[in-house]
Amino acid sequence: MHSRQEKLEAFGKLLDIMDDLREKCPWDQKQSFESLRHLTIEETYELADAIVEGDIQELKKEIGDILLHMVFYSKIASETKDFDIADVLHSICEKLIHRHPHIYGDVKVANEEEVKANWEKLKLKEGKKSVLEGVPKSLPSLVKAVRIQDKARGVGFDWDNKDQVWAKVQEELAELIEAEEEGKKENIEAEFGDVLFSLINYGRFLKVDPEMALERTNKKFIKRFQDMEAWVVQDNIKLSEMSLDEMDTYWERSKRTE
């Protein structure tokens, strides 16, 4: 691993390169907060992919891409005299110190849950009117549900145990079936959403990341389906002309070969 001085020099080198690009590169010169936004979102998902895949080398690259974007935004802001990278770093340092009084103050905590609870209380003292204000509106709905539940739990609004949550899942499933029988689309959609929300809550009690779990299932399905497609082609059969039972035979074969 590198020394503290080497790390500082590497970060300084990135700042120097950013200065050069902004001054000399036509593409970099044209970028703005708005033009970089969708690229940053894309890079964030690529980082998430690397984590799911467990690809350490790719993870290193994607962290670098994200870091570049943070430096880029700060460089643009410095040109309008709004703030620079030092302001960004000072700001996050001050926030971390303020929100960790059990490290930098005299507050005592017994466990992780007390740390989270203190974090949310401090945010309210900073002027936020709701603990849910910190949940970005543009988050994917599944991730947003997790964050909403985490924040509600941080102030004590939560179930006592997973059995209570599972009972809620079953209750929501029964309501979904009832709504389906009634046939009103808006009610079916609402109850379906309640089922998903309660399942995400149950996953939290199982200490399962719903986003990670679903993505792993997506990847597993893709792998099995593509294996099935390959064997079908190998046997000179058209997938579109097969019965479901015939396809299922190949599907079971792909499961057995994993």
C-alpha positions as semicolon CSV with decimal commas, in nm:
position;residue;x (nm);y (nm);z (nm)
1;M;0,000;0,000;0,000
2;H;0,104;0,359;-0,061
3;S;0,214;0,607;0,203
4;R;0,004;0,909;0,301
5;Q;0,242;1,134;0,103
6;E;0,210;0,917;-0,207
7;K;-0,170;0,929;-0,180
8;L;-0,165;1,308;-0,153
9;E;0,068;1,332;-0,453
10;A;-0,160;1,107;-0,658
11;F;-0,461;1,324;-0,574
12;G;-0,261;1,634;-0,661
13;K;-0,172;1,480;-0,996
14;L;-0,543;1,426;-1,071
15;L;-0,611;1,793;-0,988
16;D;-0,331;1,901;-1,223
17;I;-0,466;1,682;-1,504
18;M;-0,815;1,823;-1,451
19;D;-0,674;2,176;-1,484
20;D;-0,502;2,078;-1,810
21;L;-0,813;1,914;-1,955
22;R;-1,036;2,205;-1,872
23;E;-0,789;2,445;-2,033
24;K;-0,687;2,249;-2,343
25;C;-0,942;1,978;-2,433
26;P;-1,242;2,094;-2,646
27;W;-1,471;1,826;-2,501
28;D;-1,380;1,891;-2,138
29;Q;-1,414;2,266;-2,189
30;K;-1,777;2,228;-2,297
31;Q;-1,892;2,021;-1,999
32;S;-2,126;2,155;-1,732
33;F;-2,303;2,022;-1,423
34;E;-2,598;1,932;-1,643
35;S;-2,401;1,759;-1,919
36;L;-2,205;1,549;-1,668
37;R;-2,509;1,443;-1,465
38;H;-2,620;1,146;-1,677
39;L;-2,258;1,033;-1,716
40;T;-2,213;1,034;-1,338
41;I;-2,527;0,824;-1,297
42;E;-2,395;0,579;-1,557
43;E;-2,059;0,557;-1,380
44;T;-2,235;0,493;-1,049
45;Y;-2,420;0,196;-1,197
46;E;-2,096;0,064;-1,346
47;L;-1,944;0,084;-0,998
48;A;-2,243;-0,108;-0,863
49;D;-2,197;-0,373;-1,133
50;A;-1,832;-0,420;-1,035
51;I;-1,936;-0,471;-0,673
52;V;-2,200;-0,731;-0,765
53;E;-1,951;-0,912;-0,989
54;G;-1,685;-0,905;-0,720
55;D;-1,438;-0,772;-0,979
56;I;-1,175;-0,589;-0,773
57;Q;-0,978;-0,456;-1,070
58;E;-1,293;-0,319;-1,233
59;L;-1,395;-0,175;-0,897
60;K;-1,068;0,018;-0,882
61;K;-1,132;0,163;-1,229
62;E;-1,490;0,263;-1,150
63;I;-1,392;0,431;-0,823
64;G;-1,144;0,632;-1,027
65;D;-1,416;0,734;-1,272
66;I;-1,643;0,850;-0,991
67;L;-1,357;1,039;-0,827
68;L;-1,282;1,211;-1,158
69;H;-1,641;1,331;-1,180
70;M;-1,628;1,477;-0,828
71;V;-1,310;1,664;-0,916
72;F;-1,469;1,776;-1,246
73;Y;-1,776;1,923;-1,072
74;S;-1,553;2,103;-0,823
75;K;-1,338;2,244;-1,102
76;I;-1,642;2,383;-1,283
77;A;-1,767;2,542;-0,959
78;S;-1,426;2,697;-0,894
79;E;-1,443;2,877;-1,229
80;T;-1,758;3,059;-1,117
81;K;-1,605;3,125;-0,772
82;D;-1,880;2,923;-0,600
83;F;-1,657;2,661;-0,436
84;D;-1,356;2,444;-0,510
85;I;-1,236;2,096;-0,417
86;A;-1,096;2,220;-0,084
87;D;-1,439;2,354;0,012
88;V;-1,593;2,018;-0,078
89;L;-1,341;1,828;0,134
90;H;-1,367;2,067;0,430
91;S;-1,746;2,040;0,414
92;I;-1,755;1,661;0,427
93;C;-1,490;1,654;0,702
94;E;-1,691;1,897;0,914
95;K;-2,009;1,695;0,861
96;L;-1,842;1,367;0,955
97;I;-1,695;1,516;1,271
98;H;-2,029;1,672;1,368
99;R;-2,226;1,353;1,306
100;H;-1,982;1,128;1,493
101;P;-1,991;1,275;1,843
102;H;-1,915;0,927;1,980
103;I;-1,572;0,961;1,813
104;Y;-1,506;1,336;1,828
105;G;-1,717;1,422;2,134
106;D;-1,835;1,276;2,462
107;V;-2,141;1,085;2,338
108;K;-2,151;0,714;2,427
109;V;-2,302;0,452;2,195
110;A;-2,348;0,079;2,248
111;N;-2,390;-0,039;1,889
112;E;-2,446;0,043;1,523
113;E;-2,819;0,110;1,572
114;E;-2,748;0,385;1,825
115;V;-2,502;0,542;1,581
116;K;-2,772;0,550;1,310
117;A;-3,029;0,692;1,551
118;N;-2,791;0,971;1,658
119;W;-2,713;1,045;1,293
120;E;-3,082;1,105;1,210
121;K;-3,138;1,314;1,524
122;L;-2,842;1,535;1,436
123;K;-2,977;1,587;1,085
124;L;-3,305;1,711;1,229
125;K;-3,115;1,952;1,454
126;E;-2,937;2,082;1,143
127;G;-3,270;2,210;1,012
128;K;-3,426;1,921;0,824
129;K;-3,801;1,899;0,884
130;S;-3,824;1,526;0,813
131;V;-3,587;1,232;0,849
132;L;-3,698;1,132;0,499
133;E;-3,574;1,454;0,335
134;G;-3,237;1,296;0,269
135;V;-3,380;1,030;0,036
136;P;-3,311;1,143;-0,323
137;K;-3,626;1,165;-0,536
138;S;-3,453;1,017;-0,839
139;L;-3,338;0,697;-0,666
140;P;-3,466;0,374;-0,823
141;S;-3,783;0,277;-0,636
142;L;-3,639;-0,040;-0,482
143;V;-3,334;0,139;-0,343
144;K;-3,553;0,428;-0,231
145;A;-3,775;0,190;-0,032
146;V;-3,468;0,054;0,149
147;R;-3,347;0,404;0,237
148;I;-3,693;0,513;0,354
149;Q;-3,716;0,213;0,586
150;D;-3,362;0,262;0,716
151;K;-3,430;0,625;0,800
152;A;-3,763;0,549;0,968
153;R;-3,590;0,281;1,173
154;G;-3,325;0,534;1,276
155;V;-3,585;0,723;1,482
156;G;-3,749;0,409;1,623
157;F;-4,036;0,363;1,375
158;D;-3,990;-0,005;1,306
159;W;-4,113;-0,356;1,380
160;D;-3,977;-0,543;1,682
161;N;-3,897;-0,869;1,501
162;K;-3,905;-1,041;1,163
163;D;-4,212;-1,250;1,252
164;Q;-4,419;-0,933;1,268
165;V;-4,285;-0,827;0,929
166;W;-4,361;-1,167;0,774
167;A;-4,718;-1,142;0,908
168;K;-4,740;-0,804;0,733
169;V;-4,616;-0,961;0,408
170;Q;-4,890;-1,224;0,430
171;E;-5,149;-0,957;0,507
172;E;-5,043;-0,754;0,202
173;L;-5,051;-1,066;-0,018
174;A;-5,407;-1,136;0,093
175;E;-5,504;-0,778;0,008
176;L;-5,343;-0,812;-0,334
177;I;-5,543;-1,127;-0,406
178;E;-5,859;-0,948;-0,294
179;A;-5,782;-0,650;-0,519
180;E;-5,717;-0,883;-0,814
181;E;-6,055;-1,048;-0,759
182;E;-6,220;-0,705;-0,761
183;G;-6,044;-0,628;-1,087
184;K;-5,965;-0,259;-1,031
185;K;-5,627;-0,187;-1,188
186;E;-5,535;0,103;-0,960
187;N;-5,608;-0,104;-0,649
188;I;-5,410;-0,399;-0,783
189;E;-5,112;-0,173;-0,849
190;A;-5,136;-0,017;-0,502
191;E;-5,154;-0,353;-0,327
192;F;-4,872;-0,493;-0,542
193;G;-4,659;-0,199;-0,430
194;D;-4,746;-0,272;-0,067
195;V;-4,636;-0,634;-0,113
196;L;-4,301;-0,525;-0,257
197;F;-4,249;-0,269;0,021
198;S;-4,323;-0,526;0,292
199;L;-4,093;-0,785;0,128
200;I;-3,813;-0,529;0,117
201;N;-3,877;-0,467;0,486
202;Y;-3,859;-0,841;0,554
203;G;-3,531;-0,860;0,363
204;R;-3,393;-0,590;0,589
205;F;-3,471;-0,803;0,895
206;L;-3,297;-1,096;0,725
207;K;-2,999;-0,863;0,663
208;V;-3,041;-0,913;0,288
209;D;-2,982;-0,623;0,049
210;P;-3,290;-0,643;-0,179
211;E;-3,116;-0,464;-0,467
212;M;-2,819;-0,699;-0,450
213;A;-3,041;-1,006;-0,416
214;L;-3,257;-0,909;-0,714
215;E;-2,956;-0,825;-0,929
216;R;-2,796;-1,161;-0,854
217;T;-3,123;-1,329;-0,952
218;N;-3,132;-1,123;-1,274
219;K;-2,781;-1,234;-1,361
220;K;-2,862;-1,596;-1,277
221;F;-3,169;-1,589;-1,500
222;I;-2,975;-1,431;-1,788
223;K;-2,702;-1,697;-1,761
224;R;-2,949;-1,986;-1,755
225;F;-3,160;-1,844;-2,039
226;Q;-2,858;-1,781;-2,261
227;D;-2,729;-2,134;-2,193
228;M;-3,070;-2,264;-2,291
229;E;-3,064;-2,059;-2,612
230;A;-2,718;-2,193;-2,700
231;W;-2,823;-2,557;-2,655
232;V;-3,138;-2,503;-2,858
233;V;-2,935;-2,360;-3,145
234;Q;-2,687;-2,646;-3,112
235;D;-2,976;-2,892;-3,153
236;N;-3,103;-2,703;-3,461
237;I;-3,429;-2,605;-3,295
238;K;-3,602;-2,267;-3,299
239;L;-3,688;-2,143;-2,953
240;S;-4,001;-1,968;-3,081
241;E;-4,136;-2,299;-3,213
242;M;-4,088;-2,497;-2,891
243;S;-4,354;-2,574;-2,634
244;L;-4,311;-2,454;-2,276
245;D;-4,250;-2,813;-2,161
246;E;-3,973;-2,854;-2,421
247;M;-3,813;-2,529;-2,314
248;D;-3,836;-2,634;-1,951
249;T;-3,628;-2,943;-2,028
250;Y;-3,344;-2,722;-2,152
251;W;-3,398;-2,484;-1,860
252;E;-3,352;-2,765;-1,608
253;R;-3,040;-2,871;-1,796
254;S;-2,893;-2,522;-1,761
255;K;-2,967;-2,527;-1,386
256;R;-2,793;-2,863;-1,344
257;T;-2,476;-2,747;-1,522
258;E;-2,422;-2,441;-1,300
